[in-house]
Each structure stands twice: as structure tokens, then as C-alpha cells.
Amino acid sequence: MNAALDVEKLVPAWQALRSAAPISHIESELDYEQITAFLNNLLDVVRDDAGHPLYSLVSVVGDLVEAYEIDHEPICD
């Protein structure tokens, strides 16, 4: 699929999303706490309803959280 990138539409859409939800790469424990709280709120609404309009957002946010947890998991000897 060759989707054209429309930056004129993408930038304001991204800014609007960021003002409504703390979605970005997790850089700190504070970011982690904020995004996990957001994920938990999403899960309270969406639950396991694959037909819910925010279902894919749960998946994306969950992937961000999982990646952070994998990178920051304590190494056990």
C-alpha cells in the first residue's frame, strides 16, 4: 500500500490527539505512570469489545507500555 503522507492534515491531527491523550514514546517513569493510567481508563471503557471504536487505540497504547516494560525490566542473575 502506497499511502501518501499529507503532512498538512497529519500535524494538526497528531496535535489534537496529543492534547486529548498522553500518547508518545515513554521516556520516563512519569510518562509510564501517565500512559498506564490512560490505558487502564481505556480498558475500563473498551473492555474486550473488538468492535469498539477505540479498540485499536488500546492495542497501540498497550504496545507502547509493553515495549517500555521490556526495556526497563530489571535484569535478574
Buried (B, 14 or more C-beta within 10 A) or exposed (E): EEEEEEEEEEEEEEEEEEEEBBBEEBEEEEBBEBBBEBBEEBBEEBEEEEEBEBBEBBEEBBEBBEEBEEEEEEEEE
